[in-house]
Amino acid sequence: MREREACCNPGESSCCKVESIVSVDERGQMVLPKDVREKAKIRPGEKLAVVSMKNQDGEICCLSLIKAEELEGMVKSMLGPVMNDVFKTQI
């Protein structure tokens, strides 16, 4: 798998936008609208990571969905060099 960079930088003003408003049902389920799934190229069965951000009071104020495959690539690109250094020092 090739290394991937984040799809947007947190400081960029055009990075995030509201795509839709969804409801959560009594079972805690929600539906991503078809046009959002198509734009994001989310396929049936694909795994999404739910990432949370907390405010100063420690309460979750923001939830983001990231394709698990993209998250894996981000983690590998961040930890890969560190792990390589760890293995080099052990040899």
mmCIF file of the C-alpha atoms, coordinates in Angstrom:
data_MODEL
# 
_entry.id   MODEL 
# 
loop_
_atom_site.group_PDB 
_atom_site.id 
_atom_site.type_symbol 
_atom_site.label_atom_id 
_atom_site.label_alt_id 
_atom_site.label_comp_id 
_atom_site.label_asym_id 
_atom_site.label_entity_id 
_atom_site.label_seq_id 
_atom_site.pdbx_PDB_ins_code 
_atom_site.Cartn_x 
_atom_site.Cartn_y 
_atom_site.Cartn_z 
_atom_site.occupancy 
_atom_site.B_iso_or_equiv 
_atom_site.pdbx_formal_charge 
_atom_site.auth_seq_id 
_atom_site.auth_comp_id 
_atom_site.auth_asym_id 
_atom_site.auth_atom_id 
_atom_site.pdbx_PDB_model_num 
ATOM 1  C CA . MET A 1 1  ? 0.000   0.000  0.000  1.00 0.00 ? 1  MET A CA 1 
ATOM 2  C CA . ARG A 1 2  ? 1.389   3.415  -0.896 1.00 0.00 ? 2  ARG A CA 1 
ATOM 3  C CA . GLU A 1 3  ? 1.786   6.114  1.719  1.00 0.00 ? 3  GLU A CA 1 
ATOM 4  C CA . ARG A 1 4  ? -1.021  8.637  1.839  1.00 0.00 ? 4  ARG A CA 1 
ATOM 5  C CA . GLU A 1 5  ? -1.234  12.158 3.089  1.00 0.00 ? 5  GLU A CA 1 
ATOM 6  C CA . ALA A 1 6  ? -4.244  13.667 4.805  1.00 0.00 ? 6  ALA A CA 1 
ATOM 7  C CA . CYS A 1 7  ? -6.866  14.729 2.268  1.00 0.00 ? 7  CYS A CA 1 
ATOM 8  C CA . CYS A 1 8  ? -6.949  18.246 3.705  1.00 0.00 ? 8  CYS A CA 1 
ATOM 9  C CA . ASN A 1 9  ? -4.977  20.376 6.104  1.00 0.00 ? 9  ASN A CA 1 
ATOM 10 C CA . PRO A 1 10 ? -6.718  21.519 9.311  1.00 0.00 ? 10 PRO A CA 1 
ATOM 11 C CA . GLY A 1 11 ? -5.765  25.169 8.725  1.00 0.00 ? 11 GLY A CA 1 
ATOM 12 C CA . GLU A 1 12 ? -7.364  25.373 5.286  1.00 0.00 ? 12 GLU A CA 1 
ATOM 13 C CA . SER A 1 13 ? -10.678 27.199 5.230  1.00 0.00 ? 13 SER A CA 1 
ATOM 14 C CA . SER A 1 14 ? -12.039 25.100 2.343  1.00 0.00 ? 14 SER A CA 1 
ATOM 15 C CA . CYS A 1 15 ? -11.202 21.793 4.023  1.00 0.00 ? 15 CYS A CA 1 
ATOM 16 C CA . CYS A 1 16 ? -14.526 21.019 5.686  1.00 0.00 ? 16 CYS A CA 1 
ATOM 17 C CA . LYS A 1 17 ? -18.122 21.696 4.759  1.00 0.00 ? 17 LYS A CA 1 
ATOM 18 C CA . VAL A 1 18 ? -21.540 20.428 5.762  1.00 0.00 ? 18 VAL A CA 1 
ATOM 19 C CA . GLU A 1 19 ? -22.607 17.850 3.186  1.00 0.00 ? 19 GLU A CA 1 
ATOM 20 C CA . SER A 1 20 ? -25.939 16.938 4.775  1.00 0.00 ? 20 SER A CA 1 
ATOM 21 C CA . ILE A 1 21 ? -27.860 16.676 8.010  1.00 0.00 ? 21 ILE A CA 1 
ATOM 22 C CA . VAL A 1 22 ? -28.737 13.138 9.115  1.00 0.00 ? 22 VAL A CA 1 
ATOM 23 C CA . SER A 1 23 ? -30.960 11.798 11.878 1.00 0.00 ? 23 SER A CA 1 
ATOM 24 C CA . VAL A 1 24 ? -30.085 9.083  14.366 1.00 0.00 ? 24 VAL A CA 1 
ATOM 25 C CA . ASP A 1 25 ? -32.893 6.596  14.966 1.00 0.00 ? 25 ASP A CA 1 
ATOM 26 C CA . GLU A 1 26 ? -33.826 4.895  18.244 1.00 0.00 ? 26 GLU A CA 1 
ATOM 27 C CA . ARG A 1 27 ? -31.321 2.106  17.550 1.00 0.00 ? 27 ARG A CA 1 
ATOM 28 C CA . GLY A 1 28 ? -28.486 4.616  17.065 1.00 0.00 ? 28 GLY A CA 1 
ATOM 29 C CA . GLN A 1 29 ? -28.364 4.136  13.311 1.00 0.00 ? 29 GLN A CA 1 
ATOM 30 C CA . MET A 1 30 ? -28.115 6.791  10.632 1.00 0.00 ? 30 MET A CA 1 
ATOM 31 C CA . VAL A 1 31 ? -28.080 6.770  6.853  1.00 0.00 ? 31 VAL A CA 1 
ATOM 32 C CA . LEU A 1 32 ? -25.443 8.491  4.743  1.00 0.00 ? 32 LEU A CA 1 
ATOM 33 C CA . PRO A 1 33 ? -27.293 10.005 1.781  1.00 0.00 ? 33 PRO A CA 1 
ATOM 34 C CA . LYS A 1 34 ? -26.582 8.404  -1.582 1.00 0.00 ? 34 LYS A CA 1 
ATOM 35 C CA . ASP A 1 35 ? -25.050 11.562 -3.077 1.00 0.00 ? 35 ASP A CA 1 
ATOM 36 C CA . VAL A 1 36 ? -22.589 11.802 -0.133 1.00 0.00 ? 36 VAL A CA 1 
ATOM 37 C CA . ARG A 1 37 ? -21.647 8.117  -0.506 1.00 0.00 ? 37 ARG A CA 1 
ATOM 38 C CA . GLU A 1 38 ? -21.108 8.615  -4.228 1.00 0.00 ? 38 GLU A CA 1 
ATOM 39 C CA . LYS A 1 39 ? -18.969 11.760 -3.768 1.00 0.00 ? 39 LYS A CA 1 
ATOM 40 C CA . ALA A 1 40 ? -16.884 9.992  -1.092 1.00 0.00 ? 40 ALA A CA 1 
ATOM 41 C CA . LYS A 1 41 ? -16.754 6.759  -3.127 1.00 0.00 ? 41 LYS A CA 1 
ATOM 42 C CA . ILE A 1 42 ? -18.046 4.766  -0.146 1.00 0.00 ? 42 ILE A CA 1 
ATOM 43 C CA . ARG A 1 43 ? -19.036 1.273  -1.227 1.00 0.00 ? 43 ARG A CA 1 
ATOM 44 C CA . PRO A 1 44 ? -21.287 -1.243 0.571  1.00 0.00 ? 44 PRO A CA 1 
ATOM 45 C CA . GLY A 1 45 ? -19.330 -3.146 3.222  1.00 0.00 ? 45 GLY A CA 1 
ATOM 46 C CA . GLU A 1 46 ? -16.554 -0.558 3.394  1.00 0.00 ? 46 GLU A CA 1 
ATOM 47 C CA . LYS A 1 47 ? -15.254 0.183  6.900  1.00 0.00 ? 47 LYS A CA 1 
ATOM 48 C CA . LEU A 1 48 ? -15.311 3.735  8.291  1.00 0.00 ? 48 LEU A CA 1 
ATOM 49 C CA . ALA A 1 49 ? -13.470 4.919  11.392 1.00 0.00 ? 49 ALA A CA 1 
ATOM 50 C CA . VAL A 1 50 ? -15.378 7.287  13.677 1.00 0.00 ? 50 VAL A CA 1 
ATOM 51 C CA . VAL A 1 51 ? -12.951 9.932  14.943 1.00 0.00 ? 51 VAL A CA 1 
ATOM 52 C CA . SER A 1 52 ? -13.957 12.292 17.743 1.00 0.00 ? 52 SER A CA 1 
ATOM 53 C CA . MET A 1 53 ? -12.694 15.677 18.878 1.00 0.00 ? 53 MET A CA 1 
ATOM 54 C CA . LYS A 1 54 ? -13.244 16.985 22.404 1.00 0.00 ? 54 LYS A CA 1 
ATOM 55 C CA . ASN A 1 55 ? -13.740 20.548 23.563 1.00 0.00 ? 55 ASN A CA 1 
ATOM 56 C CA . GLN A 1 56 ? -11.997 22.123 26.581 1.00 0.00 ? 56 GLN A CA 1 
ATOM 57 C CA . ASP A 1 57 ? -14.581 20.520 28.904 1.00 0.00 ? 57 ASP A CA 1 
ATOM 58 C CA . GLY A 1 58 ? -13.701 17.038 27.626 1.00 0.00 ? 58 GLY A CA 1 
ATOM 59 C CA . GLU A 1 59 ? -17.045 16.630 25.840 1.00 0.00 ? 59 GLU A CA 1 
ATOM 60 C CA . ILE A 1 60 ? -17.141 15.251 22.317 1.00 0.00 ? 60 ILE A CA 1 
ATOM 61 C CA . CYS A 1 61 ? -18.049 18.154 20.057 1.00 0.00 ? 61 CYS A CA 1 
ATOM 62 C CA . CYS A 1 62 ? -17.193 16.798 16.610 1.00 0.00 ? 62 CYS A CA 1 
ATOM 63 C CA . LEU A 1 63 ? -17.361 13.404 14.909 1.00 0.00 ? 63 LEU A CA 1 
ATOM 64 C CA . SER A 1 64 ? -15.674 12.651 11.603 1.00 0.00 ? 64 SER A CA 1 
ATOM 65 C CA . LEU A 1 65 ? -15.813 9.589  9.387  1.00 0.00 ? 65 LEU A CA 1 
ATOM 66 C CA . ILE A 1 66 ? -12.594 8.429  7.722  1.00 0.00 ? 66 ILE A CA 1 
ATOM 67 C CA . LYS A 1 67 ? -12.277 5.443  5.445  1.00 0.00 ? 67 LYS A CA 1 
ATOM 68 C CA . ALA A 1 68 ? -10.434 2.786  7.462  1.00 0.00 ? 68 ALA A CA 1 
ATOM 69 C CA . GLU A 1 69 ? -8.074  2.248  4.529  1.00 0.00 ? 69 GLU A CA 1 
ATOM 70 C CA . GLU A 1 70 ? -7.170  5.968  4.519  1.00 0.00 ? 70 GLU A CA 1 
ATOM 71 C CA . LEU A 1 71 ? -6.650  5.973  8.284  1.00 0.00 ? 71 LEU A CA 1 
ATOM 72 C CA . GLU A 1 72 ? -4.377  2.944  7.998  1.00 0.00 ? 72 GLU A CA 1 
ATOM 73 C CA . GLY A 1 73 ? -2.296  4.760  5.389  1.00 0.00 ? 73 GLY A CA 1 
ATOM 74 C CA . MET A 1 74 ? -2.033  7.874  7.579  1.00 0.00 ? 74 MET A CA 1 
ATOM 75 C CA . VAL A 1 75 ? -0.941  5.844  10.601 1.00 0.00 ? 75 VAL A CA 1 
ATOM 76 C CA . LYS A 1 76 ? 1.633   3.916  8.579  1.00 0.00 ? 76 LYS A CA 1 
ATOM 77 C CA . SER A 1 77 ? 3.085   7.123  7.133  1.00 0.00 ? 77 SER A CA 1 
ATOM 78 C CA . MET A 1 78 ? 3.414   8.604  10.641 1.00 0.00 ? 78 MET A CA 1 
ATOM 79 C CA . LEU A 1 79 ? 4.612   5.491  12.472 1.00 0.00 ? 79 LEU A CA 1 
ATOM 80 C CA . GLY A 1 80 ? 6.588   3.859  9.669  1.00 0.00 ? 80 GLY A CA 1 
ATOM 81 C CA . PRO A 1 81 ? 9.700   6.035  10.071 1.00 0.00 ? 81 PRO A CA 1 
ATOM 82 C CA . VAL A 1 82 ? 9.553   5.701  13.876 1.00 0.00 ? 82 VAL A CA 1 
ATOM 83 C CA . MET A 1 83 ? 9.285   1.910  13.688 1.00 0.00 ? 83 MET A CA 1 
ATOM 84 C CA . ASN A 1 84 ? 12.145  1.752  11.168 1.00 0.00 ? 84 ASN A CA 1 
ATOM 85 C CA . ASP A 1 85 ? 14.322  3.710  13.620 1.00 0.00 ? 85 ASP A CA 1 
ATOM 86 C CA . VAL A 1 86 ? 13.319  1.351  16.461 1.00 0.00 ? 86 VAL A CA 1 
ATOM 87 C CA . PHE A 1 87 ? 14.272  -1.736 14.454 1.00 0.00 ? 87 PHE A CA 1 
ATOM 88 C CA . LYS A 1 88 ? 17.571  -0.171 13.323 1.00 0.00 ? 88 LYS A CA 1 
ATOM 89 C CA . THR A 1 89 ? 18.640  0.488  16.928 1.00 0.00 ? 89 THR A CA 1 
ATOM 90 C CA . GLN A 1 90 ? 17.832  -3.109 17.949 1.00 0.00 ? 90 GLN A CA 1 
ATOM 91 C CA . ILE A 1 91 ? 20.032  -4.681 15.260 1.00 0.00 ? 91 ILE A CA 1 
# 
